[in-house]
């Protein structure tokens, strides 16, 4: 089975930046897509960005123009570079690995945007 671990969260001022990392380990067993989700208090978990095979990316409106998803296949690592952060970006950010047969979720990393 696959383990997915996020890191890089923390406290940042509005307008600041953070880079989140997600490392996958174990036997993945095929092509896979990586996604970033987030969940703030009292809200549903929502998709932020997706990167698929061939490094094709897709962003939800909340992230478009501010966040960048990328991957380093030599390290089995996916990144989410976040800029122009707003208080409403405060959430636990989760990484998900998706194959044709299963999904693997990380435990999340807390991002807090506050002055």
C-alpha positions in Angstrom: 0.0 0.0 0.0 1.0 3.6 -0.6 1.8 6.2 2.1 1.2 9.8 1.4 2.7 12.5 3.7 2.2 16.2 3.4 4.4 18.9 4.9 5.1 22.6 4.6 2.1 24.1 6.3 2.3 26.9 8.9 1.3 30.4 9.8 1.6 33.1 7.2 0.4 36.7 6.9 -2.1 37.7 4.3 -0.4 38.2 0.9 2.4 35.8 1.9 3.5 32.5 0.3 3.9 28.9 1.3 5.1 25.8 -0.5 3.5 22.5 0.4 5.1 19.2 -0.3 3.6 15.7 -0.7 5.8 12.6 -0.7 4.4 9.2 -1.8 6.1 6.0 -0.9 5.3 2.3 -1.4 4.1 0.3 -4.3 2.0 2.5 -6.5 1.6 0.0 -9.3 0.7 2.1 -12.3 0.0 5.5 -13.7 -1.3 8.0 -11.1 -2.7 11.4 -10.6 -2.0 13.7 -7.7 -4.4 16.2 -6.2 -4.5 18.8 -3.5 -7.6 19.3 -1.5 -8.4 21.5 1.5 -10.9 21.6 4.3 -11.6 24.5 6.5 -13.6 24.4 9.7 -17.3 23.9 9.1 -16.9 23.3 5.3 -16.8 20.4 3.0 -13.4 19.2 1.6 -12.8 20.9 -1.7 -10.5 20.2 -4.6 -7.8 22.8 -5.2 -5.6 21.5 -8.0 -4.7 18.3 -10.0 -1.7 17.2 -11.8 -1.9 14.1 -14.0 0.3 12.0 -16.2 2.4 14.1 -18.5 2.2 16.9 -15.9 -1.1 18.2 -17.2 -2.6 20.5 -14.6 -6.0 21.7 -13.6 -7.0 24.3 -11.1 -10.2 25.2 -9.3 -11.2 28.9 -9.5 -10.1 29.5 -5.9 -6.5 28.6 -6.8 -6.3 29.8 -10.4 -3.7 32.5 -10.8 -2.4 32.2 -7.2 -1.4 28.5 -6.7 0.8 26.3 -8.8 0.9 22.5 -8.7 4.0 20.7 -9.9 5.8 17.3 -9.4 9.2 15.9 -9.3 8.9 12.3 -10.5 12.5 11.5 -9.4 11.5 12.1 -5.8 7.9 11.0 -5.9 7.0 14.4 -4.7 4.2 16.8 -5.5 4.2 20.5 -4.6 1.7 23.2 -4.2 3.2 26.7 -4.4 0.7 29.1 -2.9 1.0 32.9 -3.3 -1.1 35.9 -2.4 -2.6 34.0 0.5 -5.9 35.1 2.0 -7.4 34.4 5.4 -10.1 32.3 3.6 -7.2 30.0 2.4 -6.9 28.8 6.0 -7.5 25.1 6.0 -6.0 21.7 6.4 -4.5 20.8 3.0 -4.6 17.2 1.9 -2.7 15.3 -0.8 -4.4 12.5 -2.7 -2.8 9.9 -5.0 -5.2 8.3 -7.5 -4.8 5.2 -9.6 -7.2 3.2 -11.6 -7.9 1.0 -8.6 -7.5 3.1 -5.4 -7.0 6.5 -3.8 -4.5 7.2 -1.0 -4.9 10.2 1.3 -2.3 11.9 3.5 -3.1 13.1 7.0 -3.0 16.8 6.0 -1.0 19.8 6.9 -2.4 22.9 8.5 -2.2 26.3 6.7 -3.2 29.4 8.7 -3.3 32.8 7.1 -3.6 35.5 9.6 -2.1 38.9 10.6 
